[in-house]
Amino acid sequence: MAQPHSIIHGLPVMSWNNLDAPPYDVASLNWSHDHGQRSYPYVDGVSHRWTGMGEMAMQFRFYFLNTVQRRAFPHLWEEWQPELMDGSTGTLLHPLLGEVDAVVRSASVALEAIATAGVIVDVQFALDLPDPEEALKFGTLSINITEVASLATGAASAAPKPPSQKSVLDLLDLIKQIEGLKYQFELEILGIINKAKSICDEIIGFFDGFDDHEFLYPKDLMQQLWGHLDDLGNAAALEKARKISEVVVTNDTTLTEFARERGNTVADIAGLNPQALVSPTVPRGSKLKFYP
């Protein structure tokens, strides 16, 4: 049986759906990455393009033992049991990740003869993504645009009619502008995205004129970039269509607390109020926008 001194101390409180956790001595994280694989004729090996992080699992071992914490069993356990039996999305306050959306993936309860003062429970939570559009909207460009431009110009240098050098340089500048405006979904960013897509189309069309396998790799990267720009543009257009309200906060607050009060996501509030990201607190009298 775990001794009280072996339980984690000094970490922030862990909670699930506002229920404080009993003592625990395991708080592990496990995750994987997804990759799109691409092979090329006459080229050994396979290239991997990162397409995002897979599921993140969070494992805990809880000690609902009266010898470790008073009233841990059955009182605290009876509060936790129905929450663990519910597989819907909830709020997990993780000692390393902070407040996240999660689901209970699995749980096991051990009632052992050597620990008659309660039960030991192993629980696996998984990070949840309630709204994929939020992740898409605030995602950064995962493609290395410098690599794309370098490959494009390098591959084009051997061609009789290479694409315009100005187009490649313009594309670099436009990507920087898009990254700088990613928290401000205004009409201006839609125009910048469409212009960048047009330049991508020009360079992709250039590569279409060659059958050599050496041009497949830079073309593939440029097509990925075009697709990501298209996703960002669609998200920006949807954002523009939503009604926005503004209020003056009457007390010092945080973006997380304000989002909870207004029924918005933290990503919503951060996107509408980029000026508030410079400080951990929002002082009384500040104006904050939100979606009603």
Order of alpha helices (4+ residues) and beta strands (2+ residues): beta-beta-beta-beta-alpha-beta-beta-beta-alpha-alpha-alpha-alpha-alpha-beta-alpha-alpha-beta
